């Protein structure tokens, strides 16, 4: 019996989409920090 699981194109596309969405969320969070600090730095002075 061969219990090896196959990794098909649908699995690859699904994983790629999940990784792309996760990276996009991280980039949006990181990219919003300079804007956030730029708006609030004048309150600290």
C-alpha positions in Angstrom: 0.0 0.0 0.0 1.3 3.4 -1.0 0.0 6.0 1.5 2.0 8.8 -0.1 -0.1 12.0 -0.3 0.1 13.8 -3.6 0.7 17.5 -3.8 -1.3 18.7 -6.8 -1.6 22.0 -8.6 -4.7 23.0 -6.6 -2.8 22.5 -3.3 0.1 24.6 -4.7 -2.3 27.4 -5.8 -4.1 27.4 -2.5 -0.9 27.6 -0.5 0.4 30.3 -2.7 -2.8 32.3 -2.3 -2.7 31.9 1.5 0.9 33.0 1.6 0.2 36.0 -0.6 -2.7 37.1 1.5 -0.7 36.7 4.7 2.3 38.7 3.3 -0.1 41.4 2.0 -1.6 41.8 5.5 1.9 42.0 7.1 3.0 44.6 4.5 -0.1 46.7 5.1 0.5 46.6 8.8 4.2 47.5 8.5 3.4 50.2 5.8 0.8 51.8 8.0 3.3 52.4 10.9 5.1 55.4 9.4 1.8 57.1 8.6 0.5 56.4 12.1 3.7 57.8 13.7 3.8 60.8 11.3 0.3 61.8 12.4 0.9 61.3 16.1 4.4 62.6 16.5 3.2 66.3 16.8 1.2 65.2 19.9 4.4 64.1 21.7 6.2 67.4 21.3 
